[in-house]
Amino acid sequence: MARKPVQASASDDAPSAAVRPPATLGRAAGVNIVSSSHLVSVRSPELSEFEFGLNTAYNAYSRWVVRCMGAAGVRDLTFLDVLVLHHVNHRGRAKRLADICFVLNVEDTHLVTYALKKLAGLGLVAGERVGKEATYATTQAGAEACARYREIREQCLTSNFTEGSEENVEIGELARLLRVLTGLYEQAARSATSL
């Protein structure tokens, strides 16, 4: 029996027969948790559930990243600014613009260029010319900000997890599935540009 798509919305004030409170929603109830019922496909209603979960997780993750960096003492950065800073700091090696964009899967290099200029203006990264290309590395202040971020992350987020737990195994599997789905979305995006 196919599950009936239901549109879940933050504006839903009271539970109804069609939309139950989150605690009763899910597979056992036979209801898809989606934000756009018109996109639900009989081929994979689960994909619409995943997309809704991805949207809400992305927004929560974005808020967390920005607020964690703010708590680390660096305010007024965007989500992308923080991601760029952490990747530039990764393994203490200088990075090229193209490599940063590739790893973060950012197609518009101008966004990363702007983030790098902003971070350089704050004294968190520094650029250096190597031949025709520029490379970027964190300054001491940038590395210290990343270290403070890590301390706050350990205190506020990862303290909720137990080393070697089944939950961590499931998170690892989820990360693998996200990489697979990233490839599918990339392929679909290329196909859509040729329509």
C-alpha positions in Angstrom: 0.0 0.0 0.0 1.5 3.4 -1.0 1.9 6.0 1.7 -0.1 9.1 1.3 2.0 12.3 0.8 1.4 15.0 3.3 2.6 18.6 3.2 4.4 19.5 6.4 4.8 23.1 7.1 6.3 25.3 9.8 3.1 27.3 9.6 0.9 24.4 10.6 -0.6 25.7 13.9 -2.5 22.6 15.1 -2.4 18.9 14.3 -5.1 17.6 12.1 -6.1 14.2 11.0 -3.9 14.5 7.8 -0.9 16.1 9.5 0.0 14.6 12.9 2.5 16.0 15.4 6.1 15.1 14.5 6.2 12.4 17.2 3.6 10.4 15.4 4.7 11.0 11.8 6.9 8.6 9.9 7.0 5.2 8.3 5.0 3.4 11.0 2.1 5.9 10.5 2.3 5.4 6.7 2.7 9.1 6.0 5.5 10.8 4.1 7.0 13.8 5.8 7.5 16.3 3.0 7.3 20.0 2.4 6.2 19.9 -1.2 3.6 17.2 -1.8 3.3 18.1 -5.5 6.9 16.8 -6.0 6.3 13.3 -4.4 6.9 10.6 -7.0 5.5 7.1 -6.8 8.9 5.9 -8.0 10.5 7.2 -4.7 8.4 9.0 -2.2 11.3 8.5 0.1 13.4 10.9 -2.0 10.9 13.7 -1.1 11.2 12.8 2.5 15.0 12.9 2.2 14.9 16.3 0.5 12.7 17.7 3.3 15.1 16.2 5.9 18.0 17.6 4.0 16.5 21.1 3.8 15.8 21.2 7.5 19.1 19.6 8.4 21.0 22.1 6.1 19.3 25.1 7.8 20.0 23.8 11.3 23.6 22.9 10.3 24.1 26.4 8.8 22.8 28.1 11.9 25.1 25.9 14.1 28.2 26.6 12.1 27.7 30.3 12.1 26.8 30.4 15.8 29.7 28.1 16.8 32.1 30.4 15.0 30.5 33.4 16.7 31.0 31.7 20.1 34.6 31.1 19.0 35.0 34.9 18.8 34.6 35.5 15.0 31.2 37.0 14.3 29.5 38.2 11.1 30.7 35.3 8.9 28.3 33.5 6.6 28.0 29.7 6.5 30.2 29.6 3.4 32.8 31.9 5.0 33.2 29.4 7.9 33.4 26.4 5.6 36.1 28.1 3.5 38.1 29.0 6.6 38.0 25.5 7.9 39.0 24.0 4.6 41.8 26.5 4.1 43.0 25.5 7.6 42.7 21.7 6.8 46.0 19.9 7.4 47.9 23.2 7.6 48.5 23.3 3.8 47.9 26.2 1.4 45.0 25.7 -1.0 44.3 27.0 -4.5 40.9 28.6 -5.2 40.0 25.8 -7.7 40.8 23.2 -5.0 38.6 24.9 -2.4 35.7 25.2 -4.8 36.1 21.5 -5.8 36.2 20.1 -2.2 33.3 22.3 -1.1 31.4 21.6 -4.3 30.8 25.3 -5.0 30.3 25.9 -8.7 30.5 29.7 -8.5 34.1 30.6 -7.8 33.1 34.2 -7.2 31.4 33.2 -3.9 34.6 31.5 -2.7 36.7 34.5 -3.9 34.5 36.9 -1.9 34.7 34.7 1.2 38.5 34.6 0.9 38.7 38.4 0.5 36.5 38.8 3.6 38.5 36.3 5.6 41.8 38.0 4.5 40.3 41.4 5.5 39.7 39.9 9.0 43.2 38.6 9.2 42.2 35.0 9.2 43.7 33.9 5.9 46.5 35.2 3.7 47.0 34.8 0.0 50.3 34.2 -1.7 51.2 34.1 -5.4 52.8 30.9 -6.6 53.5 31.4 -10.3 50.2 32.5 -12.0 48.0 31.2 -9.2 47.3 32.3 -5.7 47.3 30.0 -2.7 45.6 30.6 0.6 46.5 29.6 4.1 45.2 30.4 7.5 47.1 33.0 9.6 47.8 32.3 13.3 44.5 34.1 14.1 42.7 31.9 11.6 44.2 28.7 13.0 43.3 29.8 16.6 39.7 30.6 15.6 39.4 27.1 14.1 40.9 25.6 17.3 38.4 27.5 19.4 35.6 26.3 17.1 36.7 22.7 17.6 36.6 23.1 21.4 33.1 24.6 21.3 32.0 21.8 18.9 33.4 19.2 21.3 31.6 20.8 24.2 28.2 21.5 22.6 27.8 19.0 19.9 30.0 15.9 19.9 29.5 15.5 23.7 26.1 14.0 22.8 27.8 11.0 21.1 29.5 7.9 22.4 32.6 6.6 20.8 32.0 3.3 18.9 28.2 3.5 19.3 25.7 2.1 16.9 24.6 5.7 16.3 28.0 6.6 15.0 27.9 3.6 12.6 24.6 4.8 11.3 26.0 8.4 10.8 28.8 6.9 8.8 26.4 5.0 6.6 24.3 8.2 6.2 27.5 10.0 5.1 28.1 7.3 2.5 24.5 7.6 1.2 24.8 11.4 1.0 27.9 11.0 -1.2 26.0 8.7 -3.5 23.0 11.1 -3.6 25.3 14.0 -4.3 26.5 12.2 -7.4 22.9 11.5 -8.5 21.9 15.2 -8.0 25.0 16.3 -9.9 24.1 14.0 -12.8 20.5 15.2 -12.8 21.7 18.9 -12.7 23.8 18.2 -15.9 20.8 16.5 -17.5 18.5 19.5 -16.7 20.9 22.0 -18.3 20.6 20.1 -21.6 16.7 20.2 -21.7 
